[in-house]
Amino acid sequence: MASYKYFEEYSQPVTDSLIDNYSKILSTIGEDVNREGILKTPERAAKAMQFLTSGNCQDPAQILRSAMFAEAYHDMVIIKDIELYSLCEHHILPFFGKAHIAYIPNGHIVGLSKIPRVVDVFARRLQVQERLTHDILECINNTLKPKGVAVVIEAAHMCMMMRGVQKQNSVTTTSGFRGQFEAIETRNEFLKLISNDLS
């Protein structure tokens, strides 16, 4: 319920034009838009698309700033197994997986729930996994200004599984490192701590 309320803060009424566009798409591919099973599909699809792209009207940096606290903690903070669901901008098909994120505070920590929310904001946009990784990394780095940030994302892409090469067991891993995580020793410590979660 909490995540739904969080979305409601940013939701807008679904426009008739978006609903009409989905109706035209269904009609174009040969569906009878007046049959019972599909009668309300254009409206449902429009609402779903609006939700799945709701990150476009949210400010992830403000989410972090809303829960920053002065704290003299200087060791690694890791949040593992953050579920993420996004849409590939090339085919508007889902990709999904998990993110592992770490940062080393530099005078401030952030409420733990805010990191997954930042992931959601960037994931709820048309994306590519490489940019999603970079967006999350740079947002945390530029807002918290920590001593270091690390982001690893592993995801399965339906555009590869359902169509194209149709490789159902493929997983894509992307990573990014800033600050102290650019040092191989710190980076390896992070990777070792999340290694049980990586495929």
QUIKAJO-V507673 format. One record per residue. N is the residue number from 1. RES is the residue in one letter. OMEGA is omega in whole degrees, 0 to 359 (none if undefined). NEAR is the number of other ideal C-beta (glycine too) atoms within 12 Angstrom. D_FIRST is the distance of its C-alpha to the first C-alpha in Angstrom with 2 decimals. Layout:
<<N;RES;OMEGA;NEAR;D_FIRST> <N;RES;OMEGA;NEAR;D_FIRST>>
This chain:
<<1;M;182;7;0.00> <2;A;182;11;3.80> <3;S;179;18;5.56> <4;Y;178;12;5.14> <5;K;179;10;6.29> <6;Y;178;22;8.62> <7;F;183;25;10.02> <8;E;180;15;10.55> <9;E;187;17;12.81> <10;Y;186;25;15.05> <11;S;176;21;15.01> <12;Q;177;17;18.31> <13;P;178;13;19.54> <14;V;183;23;20.79> <15;T;178;16;24.56> <16;D;182;13;27.07> <17;S;178;13;28.98> <18;L;177;23;26.23> <19;I;180;26;25.88> <20;D;179;18;29.69> <21;N;177;19;30.00> <22;Y;178;29;27.91> <23;S;178;26;30.06> <24;K;178;17;33.16> <25;I;180;21;32.10> <26;L;179;26;31.59> <27;S;182;18;34.90> <28;T;181;11;36.66> <29;I;173;13;35.83> <30;G;179;10;37.29> <31;E;174;19;34.42> <32;D;185;14;34.95> <33;V;180;24;32.20> <34;N;179;14;33.16> <35;R;190;13;32.62> <36;E;185;9;29.93> <37;G;185;12;27.78> <38;I;186;21;27.72> <39;L;182;16;27.92> <40;K;181;19;24.31> <41;T;178;24;23.98> <42;P;179;28;24.95> <43;E;179;24;22.17> <44;R;181;20;19.54> <45;A;179;26;21.14> <46;A;178;28;21.23> <47;K;180;23;17.52> <48;A;180;24;16.92> <49;M;178;26;19.56> <50;Q;178;26;18.21> <51;F;185;28;14.81> <52;L;176;30;16.83> <53;T;183;31;19.10> <54;S;178;31;16.84> <55;G;179;34;18.14> <56;N;182;22;21.40> <57;C;178;18;20.36> <58;Q;181;27;18.87> <59;D;183;19;21.10> <60;P;179;35;20.42> <61;A;179;25;23.27> <62;Q;177;19;21.82> <63;I;178;31;18.62> <64;L;182;37;21.11> <65;R;182;21;23.32> <66;S;182;18;20.66> <67;A;175;20;20.66> <68;M;184;24;24.22> <69;F;176;18;26.22> <70;A;182;12;29.95> <71;E;180;18;30.65> <72;A;177;11;33.82> <73;Y;189;18;32.32> <74;H;179;17;34.12> <75;D;185;21;33.12> <76;M;173;32;30.84> <77;V;183;31;27.04> <78;I;170;30;25.44> <79;I;185;34;21.88> <80;K;171;28;22.26> <81;D;175;21;20.49> <82;I;180;34;17.92> <83;E;175;20;16.72> <84;L;179;40;17.51> <85;Y;182;31;17.79> <86;S;178;41;20.14> <87;L;176;33;22.75> <88;C;183;32;26.43> <89;E;182;21;28.22> <90;H;183;18;31.33> <91;H;185;19;30.18> <92;I;173;21;26.56> <93;L;185;23;25.70> <94;P;158;28;22.89> <95;F;189;36;23.55> <96;F;181;29;21.28> <97;G;182;32;21.76> <98;K;179;29;21.18> <99;A;172;42;22.30> <100;H;186;41;24.15> <101;I;177;47;24.60> <102;A;171;41;26.96> <103;Y;177;44;28.48> <104;I;186;34;31.29> <105;P;177;27;30.77> <106;N;180;27;33.53> <107;G;179;17;33.03> <108;H;169;26;29.28> <109;I;180;27;26.19> <110;V;177;36;22.64> <111;G;189;21;19.35> <112;L;181;19;18.37> <113;S;185;19;14.83> <114;K;179;34;16.61> <115;I;176;39;18.57> <116;P;178;31;15.84> <117;R;176;38;14.50> <118;V;176;44;18.12> <119;V;181;42;18.34> <120;D;181;34;15.48> <121;V;181;34;17.26> <122;F;180;42;20.52> <123;A;181;41;19.37> <124;R;172;34;17.85> <125;R;171;30;21.44> <126;L;192;24;24.41> <127;Q;157;38;25.71> <128;V;186;25;28.27> <129;Q;181;37;27.52> <130;E;180;23;30.38> <131;R;177;24;29.16> <132;L;178;44;25.55> <133;T;181;36;27.08> <134;H;181;24;29.31> <135;D;180;33;26.72> <136;I;181;49;24.51> <137;L;184;39;27.71> <138;E;178;24;29.27> <139;C;180;38;26.27> <140;I;182;49;26.03> <141;N;184;32;29.82> <142;N;184;21;30.47> <143;T;181;28;27.85> <144;L;185;39;28.14> <145;K;181;24;31.77> <146;P;176;35;31.74> <147;K;179;27;34.75> <148;G;177;34;33.27> <149;V;175;44;30.27> <150;A;178;42;29.83> <151;V;172;45;27.50> <152;V;177;41;27.82> <153;I;171;43;25.90> <154;E;186;30;26.66> <155;A;173;36;25.51> <156;A;186;28;26.60> <157;H;181;38;27.45> <158;M;178;26;27.43> <159;C;175;27;30.27> <160;M;187;24;32.39> <161;M;185;23;31.22> <162;M;185;17;31.25> <163;R;177;16;34.12> <164;G;184;16;36.80> <165;V;176;12;37.90> <166;Q;178;13;35.47> <167;K;189;16;35.09> <168;Q;185;14;32.20> <169;N;181;12;32.43> <170;S;178;20;32.72> <171;V;179;22;30.43> <172;T;178;27;30.79> <173;T;176;25;30.63> <174;T;182;29;30.82> <175;S;175;30;31.24> <176;G;184;33;32.05> <177;F;176;31;33.56> <178;R;175;32;34.60> <179;G;185;27;36.68> <180;Q;179;26;37.47> <181;F;174;33;35.75> <182;E;174;21;38.56> <183;A;188;17;40.84> <184;I;182;12;41.17> <185;E;179;14;40.99> <186;T;178;26;37.63> <187;R;180;27;36.26> <188;N;176;17;37.51> <189;E;178;22;35.95> <190;F;181;37;32.51> <191;L;177;26;33.15> <192;K;182;17;34.44> <193;L;179;23;31.36> <194;I;188;30;29.09> <195;S;179;15;31.75> <196;N;182;11;30.34> <197;D;180;23;27.29> <198;L;181;21;29.38> <199;S;none;16;30.83>>
